[in-house]
Amino acid sequence: MNTRRIQDMITQNAIYIVLVVLIIGIAIYDPSFIGINALRDVLNQSATRTIIALGVAFILITGGTDLSAGRMVGLTAVISASMLQIQDYPRRFFPGLADLPVFVPILLAIAVGFLFGMINGLIVSKFKVPPFIATLGTMVIIYGVNSLYFDMDPNQSQPIGGLRADFTQWGSGSIGSGQYSIPYIVIIAIVVSVLVWVIFNKTRLGKNMYAIGGNEQAAKVSGINVSRNLIWIYSIAGALYGLAGVLEAARTGGATNNYGNMYELDAIAACVVGGVSTTGGIGTVPGVLTGVLIFTVINYGLTFIGVSPNWQLIIKGIIIVAAVAFDMRKYAAKK
């Protein structure tokens, strides 16, 4: 195998090499990091981040960006939690609300995410507002809507707690027992990942998404309805943020209007590190999953061995800048 082929192999698998090196480095310092319990914790912490990152990946592949993702997570977390409190909780959000079937508030929250995603898509596709500005505006709007809802009487901006067990089990329950159990939230993230992979690779929407990100004008000339596809893409992303918000509320057993703050930046970073091009048209589900795992390993693993959070931020920043620089070099080489 010649030097060129080795370089190409390293280039094509760089993110997987980074992940393996991180795990080995932490495991050398503390071998218990590669135990079942640590692996379970890493996967558990990666679950909702994966769903958010997959939603963001839809947008990035079209050549756009989405700054409203985190605030959608917060809004949908508050909506679902506010309707799924136990009857005898002293500070119920809706004191007179009867116990609803658990899936009703969950579907409502996902629908709200879908709706705001659709609004993003309409603003970008119909009014031709750049995605950065469009989603920056809706980010602020969604936070305002969430804060007004959260401040309603009798709650008055108090943290929402006392959630029903049939709801929280989706975030904290698992199949099996002991250290070999698999959390429900991880199973949900796996199912979502498979469905997104199918959309990316086996559907017309997925093919159109890559075409739009590669060259929007060429996509229009080839007969693709760019506007309609963008609306669907942003809507699906919003639904994924809604699902992530529901799972965050279930996982933590509560919600506030500050849930989801800055989650979109972590998701964008995970996508970029995972090989989703900042110029559009390139990205894979395995790459996004690896990007999420890299940042979860950094957060969890370095905390596991006692590294200061400040150093963690520095390491994350270096990885993000390096990934974008590498992406831009590849883009320039193609031109």
VEXDREN-2710 file (C-alpha; in Angstrom, 1 decimal):
% VEXDREN-2710
k/r/px/py/pz
1/MET/0.0/0.0/0.0
2/ASN/1.6/3.3/-1.1
3/THR/1.8/6.5/0.9
4/ARG/-1.0/8.2/-1.1
5/ARG/-3.4/5.4/-0.4
6/ILE/-2.6/5.5/3.3
7/GLN/-3.2/9.2/3.3
8/ASP/-6.5/8.8/1.6
9/MET/-7.6/6.1/4.0
10/ILE/-6.7/8.3/7.0
11/THR/-8.5/11.3/5.5
12/GLN/-11.6/9.3/4.8
13/ASN/-11.7/7.8/8.3
14/ALA/-10.3/10.7/10.3
15/ILE/-13.3/11.1/12.6
16/TYR/-13.4/7.5/13.5
17/ILE/-9.7/7.6/14.3
18/VAL/-10.2/10.6/16.5
19/LEU/-12.9/8.8/18.4
20/VAL/-10.8/5.7/18.9
21/VAL/-7.8/7.8/20.0
22/LEU/-9.9/9.7/22.6
23/ILE/-11.3/6.4/24.0
24/ILE/-7.9/4.8/24.2
25/GLY/-6.3/7.9/25.8
26/ILE/-9.0/8.1/28.5
27/ALA/-8.9/4.3/29.1
28/ILE/-5.1/4.4/29.5
29/TYR/-5.6/6.9/32.3
30/ASP/-8.5/5.1/33.9
31/PRO/-9.3/1.5/32.5
32/SER/-12.7/1.5/34.0
33/PHE/-13.8/4.0/31.3
34/ILE/-14.2/1.1/28.9
35/GLY/-16.5/-0.8/31.2
36/ILE/-20.2/-1.5/30.6
37/ASN/-21.4/1.2/33.0
38/ALA/-19.4/3.9/31.4
39/LEU/-20.5/2.8/27.9
40/ARG/-24.1/2.9/29.0
41/ASP/-23.7/6.4/30.4
42/VAL/-22.1/7.7/27.2
43/LEU/-24.9/6.2/25.1
44/ASN/-27.5/7.6/27.4
45/GLN/-26.1/11.1/27.3
46/SER/-25.7/10.9/23.5
47/ALA/-29.3/9.9/22.8
48/THR/-31.1/13.3/22.7
49/ARG/-28.0/15.0/21.3
50/THR/-28.1/12.5/18.4
51/ILE/-31.7/13.3/17.6
52/ILE/-31.1/17.0/17.6
53/ALA/-27.9/16.6/15.5
54/LEU/-29.8/14.5/12.9
55/GLY/-32.4/17.3/12.6
56/VAL/-29.6/19.9/12.2
57/ALA/-27.9/17.6/9.6
58/PHE/-31.0/17.9/7.3
59/ILE/-30.6/21.7/7.3
60/LEU/-26.8/21.7/6.9
61/ILE/-26.9/19.3/3.9
62/THR/-29.1/21.8/2.1
63/GLY/-26.5/24.5/2.6
64/GLY/-28.4/26.2/5.4
65/THR/-28.2/26.3/9.2
66/ASP/-30.6/26.2/12.1
67/LEU/-30.1/28.3/15.2
68/SER/-33.6/27.7/16.6
69/ALA/-33.1/24.0/17.3
70/GLY/-32.3/24.5/21.0
71/ARG/-35.2/26.8/21.7
72/MET/-37.6/24.3/20.0
73/VAL/-36.2/21.6/22.4
74/GLY/-37.0/23.9/25.3
75/LEU/-40.5/24.7/24.2
76/THR/-41.5/21.2/23.5
77/ALA/-40.0/20.0/26.8
78/VAL/-42.1/22.5/28.7
79/ILE/-45.3/21.7/26.7
80/SER/-45.0/18.0/27.3
81/ALA/-44.0/18.3/30.9
82/SER/-46.8/20.8/31.7
83/MET/-49.5/18.3/30.7
84/LEU/-48.0/15.2/32.3
85/GLN/-47.8/16.0/36.0
86/ILE/-49.1/13.7/38.7
87/GLN/-52.6/14.7/40.1
88/ASP/-51.4/15.4/43.7
89/TYR/-48.5/17.5/42.7
90/PRO/-48.9/20.8/44.8
91/ARG/-47.9/23.1/41.9
92/ARG/-49.6/21.7/38.8
93/PHE/-49.3/23.7/35.7
94/PHE/-52.9/22.9/34.8
95/PRO/-54.6/22.2/38.1
96/GLY/-57.9/21.0/36.6
97/LEU/-56.5/18.9/33.8
98/ALA/-57.4/15.3/33.8
99/ASP/-54.8/12.6/33.2
100/LEU/-54.3/12.5/29.5
101/PRO/-53.0/9.4/27.6
102/VAL/-49.2/9.8/27.7
103/PHE/-48.9/9.9/23.9
104/VAL/-51.3/12.9/23.5
105/PRO/-48.9/15.6/25.0
106/ILE/-46.0/13.8/23.3
107/LEU/-47.6/14.0/19.9
108/LEU/-48.7/17.6/20.5
109/ALA/-45.1/18.6/21.4
110/ILE/-43.7/17.0/18.3
111/ALA/-46.4/18.7/16.2
112/VAL/-45.4/22.1/17.7
113/GLY/-41.8/21.4/16.7
114/PHE/-43.0/20.4/13.2
115/LEU/-45.0/23.6/12.9
116/PHE/-42.1/25.9/13.9
117/GLY/-39.9/23.9/11.5
118/MET/-42.4/24.5/8.8
119/ILE/-42.4/28.2/9.6
120/ASN/-38.6/28.2/9.2
121/GLY/-38.9/26.5/5.9
122/LEU/-41.5/28.9/4.6
123/ILE/-39.4/31.9/5.6
124/VAL/-36.3/30.5/4.0
125/SER/-37.9/29.2/0.8
126/LYS/-40.7/31.7/0.1
127/PHE/-39.3/34.9/1.5
128/LYS/-35.7/34.1/0.6
129/VAL/-34.4/35.1/4.0
130/PRO/-30.9/33.5/4.6
131/PRO/-31.3/30.5/6.9
132/PHE/-28.9/32.1/9.5
133/ILE/-31.1/35.2/9.8
134/ALA/-34.4/33.3/9.5
135/THR/-33.6/30.8/12.3
136/LEU/-32.0/33.5/14.4
137/GLY/-35.3/35.4/14.4
138/THR/-37.4/32.3/15.1
139/MET/-35.0/31.3/17.9
140/VAL/-35.8/34.6/19.7
141/ILE/-39.6/34.2/18.9
142/ILE/-39.7/30.7/20.2
143/TYR/-38.0/31.6/23.4
144/GLY/-40.4/34.4/23.9
145/VAL/-43.4/32.1/23.3
146/ASN/-42.0/29.6/25.7
147/SER/-41.3/32.2/28.4
148/LEU/-44.9/33.5/28.1
149/TYR/-46.3/30.0/28.3
150/PHE/-44.0/29.1/31.2
151/ASP/-45.0/32.3/33.1
152/MET/-48.8/31.6/32.9
153/ASP/-50.8/31.4/36.1
154/PRO/-50.6/29.5/38.3
155/ASN/-47.1/28.4/37.4
156/GLN/-45.5/31.9/37.1
157/SER/-42.1/30.6/35.9
158/GLN/-41.6/27.9/38.5
159/PRO/-39.7/24.8/37.4
160/ILE/-42.1/22.1/36.2
161/GLY/-41.8/18.9/38.3
162/GLY/-43.8/16.0/39.5
163/LEU/-44.0/14.2/36.2
164/ARG/-45.9/11.0/35.8
165/ALA/-44.0/7.7/35.9
166/ASP/-45.5/6.5/32.6
167/PHE/-43.8/9.6/31.0
168/THR/-40.4/9.6/32.8
169/GLN/-39.8/5.9/32.0
170/TRP/-39.2/6.9/28.4
171/GLY/-36.2/8.9/29.6
172/SER/-35.0/6.9/32.5
173/GLY/-36.4/3.4/32.0
174/SER/-34.6/0.5/30.3
175/ILE/-35.0/-3.0/28.9
176/GLY/-33.3/-5.7/30.9
177/SER/-31.7/-5.3/34.4
178/GLY/-28.5/-4.1/35.9
179/GLN/-25.5/-2.9/33.9
180/TYR/-26.5/-4.9/30.9
181/SER/-29.9/-3.1/30.4
182/ILE/-30.5/-0.9/27.4
183/PRO/-32.2/2.5/28.1
184/TYR/-35.4/3.2/26.2
185/ILE/-34.0/6.6/25.2
186/VAL/-31.0/4.9/23.5
187/ILE/-33.4/2.5/21.6
188/ILE/-35.5/5.5/20.4
189/ALA/-32.3/7.3/19.2
190/ILE/-31.3/4.1/17.3
191/VAL/-34.7/3.9/15.6
192/VAL/-34.6/7.5/14.7
193/SER/-31.1/7.1/13.3
194/VAL/-32.2/4.2/11.1
195/LEU/-35.3/6.2/9.8
196/VAL/-33.1/9.2/9.0
197/TRP/-30.6/7.0/7.2
198/VAL/-33.5/5.7/5.1
199/ILE/-34.7/9.2/4.3
200/PHE/-31.2/10.3/3.4
201/ASN/-30.3/7.3/1.2
202/LYS/-33.5/5.7/0.0
203/THR/-36.1/8.4/-0.7
204/ARG/-36.6/11.1/-3.3
205/LEU/-36.6/13.8/-0.5
206/GLY/-33.1/12.6/0.5
207/LYS/-31.8/12.7/-3.0
208/ASN/-33.3/16.2/-3.5
209/MET/-31.8/17.4/-0.3
210/TYR/-28.3/16.5/-1.4
211/ALA/-29.0/18.0/-4.8
212/ILE/-30.2/21.3/-3.3
213/GLY/-27.1/21.5/-1.1
214/GLY/-24.8/20.7/-3.9
215/ASN/-26.1/23.3/-6.3
216/GLU/-29.5/24.8/-5.8
217/GLN/-29.7/26.4/-9.2
218/ALA/-28.9/23.1/-10.9
219/ALA/-31.5/21.4/-8.8
220/LYS/-34.1/23.9/-10.0
221/VAL/-33.1/23.3/-13.6
222/SER/-33.4/19.6/-13.2
223/GLY/-37.0/20.0/-12.1
224/ILE/-36.7/19.7/-8.3
225/ASN/-39.3/21.9/-6.5
226/VAL/-36.7/23.4/-4.1
227/SER/-39.3/25.4/-2.1
228/ARG/-41.5/22.4/-1.3
229/ASN/-38.5/20.2/-0.5
230/LEU/-37.0/22.9/1.9
231/ILE/-40.3/23.2/3.7
232/TRP/-40.5/19.5/4.3
233/ILE/-36.9/19.3/5.3
234/TYR/-37.2/22.1/7.9
235/SER/-40.5/20.6/9.1
236/ILE/-39.0/17.1/9.7
237/ALA/-36.0/18.7/11.5
238/GLY/-38.5/20.6/13.8
239/ALA/-40.3/17.3/14.6
240/LEU/-37.0/15.8/15.6
241/TYR/-36.3/18.7/17.9
242/GLY/-39.7/18.2/19.3
243/LEU/-39.1/14.6/20.0
244/ALA/-35.7/15.5/21.6
245/GLY/-37.5/18.0/23.9
246/VAL/-40.0/15.4/25.0
247/LEU/-37.2/13.0/25.8
248/GLU/-35.2/15.6/27.7
249/ALA/-38.2/16.4/29.9
250/ALA/-38.7/12.6/30.5
251/ARG/-35.0/12.0/31.2
252/THR/-34.5/14.9/33.7
253/GLY/-38.0/14.6/35.3
254/GLY/-38.9/18.2/34.7
255/ALA/-38.5/21.3/32.5
256/THR/-37.9/25.0/32.5
257/ASN/-38.0/27.6/29.7
258/ASN/-34.2/27.5/29.6
259/TYR/-34.0/23.9/28.5
260/GLY/-32.2/23.5/25.2
261/ASN/-30.2/26.7/25.5
262/MET/-27.2/26.4/23.1
263/TYR/-28.0/22.8/22.2
264/GLU/-28.0/23.9/18.5
265/LEU/-24.4/24.9/18.7
266/ASP/-23.4/21.4/20.0
267/ALA/-25.5/19.8/17.3
268/ILE/-23.9/21.9/14.5
269/ALA/-20.4/21.2/15.9
270/ALA/-21.2/17.4/16.1
271/CYS/-22.4/17.5/12.5
272/VAL/-19.4/19.4/11.2
273/VAL/-16.9/17.2/13.0
274/GLY/-18.9/14.2/11.7
275/GLY/-18.2/15.2/8.1
276/VAL/-21.4/17.2/7.2
277/SER/-20.0/19.9/4.9
278/THR/-20.6/23.6/5.9
279/THR/-21.0/24.3/2.2
280/GLY/-23.9/21.8/1.7
281/GLY/-24.4/18.6/-0.2
282/ILE/-22.3/16.3/1.9
283/GLY/-23.1/14.4/5.1
284/THR/-24.0/10.9/6.4
285/VAL/-25.8/9.5/9.4
286/PRO/-22.8/7.4/10.6
287/GLY/-20.7/10.6/10.5
288/VAL/-23.2/12.5/12.5
289/LEU/-23.4/9.7/15.1
290/THR/-19.7/9.7/15.4
291/GLY/-19.5/13.4/15.8
292/VAL/-22.0/13.2/18.7
293/LEU/-20.1/10.4/20.3
294/ILE/-16.8/12.4/20.0
295/PHE/-18.3/15.3/22.0
296/THR/-20.0/13.1/24.5
297/VAL/-16.7/11.2/25.1
298/ILE/-15.0/14.6/25.6
299/ASN/-17.7/15.8/28.0
300/TYR/-18.2/12.6/29.9
301/GLY/-14.7/11.0/29.5
302/LEU/-12.7/14.0/30.5
303/THR/-15.0/14.7/33.5
304/PHE/-14.6/11.0/34.3
305/ILE/-10.9/11.4/34.7
306/GLY/-11.1/14.8/36.4
307/VAL/-10.1/17.2/33.6
308/SER/-11.3/20.8/34.2
309/PRO/-14.4/21.8/32.1
310/ASN/-12.4/24.8/30.9
311/TRP/-9.9/22.4/29.2
312/GLN/-12.8/20.5/27.8
313/LEU/-14.0/23.7/26.1
314/ILE/-10.5/24.3/24.7
315/ILE/-10.3/20.8/23.3
316/LYS/-13.8/21.0/21.8
317/GLY/-13.0/24.3/20.2
318/ILE/-9.8/23.0/18.6
319/ILE/-11.6/20.0/17.2
320/ILE/-14.4/22.2/15.7
321/VAL/-11.9/24.6/14.1
322/ALA/-9.8/21.8/12.7
323/ALA/-12.8/20.0/11.3
324/VAL/-14.1/23.1/9.5
325/ALA/-10.6/24.0/8.2
326/PHE/-10.2/20.4/6.9
327/ASP/-13.7/20.7/5.2
328/MET/-12.8/24.0/3.6
329/ARG/-9.5/22.6/2.2
330/LYS/-11.4/19.7/0.6
331/TYR/-13.9/22.2/-0.8
332/ALA/-11.2/24.4/-2.2
333/ALA/-9.4/21.3/-3.7
334/LYS/-12.5/20.3/-5.6
335/LYS/-12.9/23.8/-7.1
END
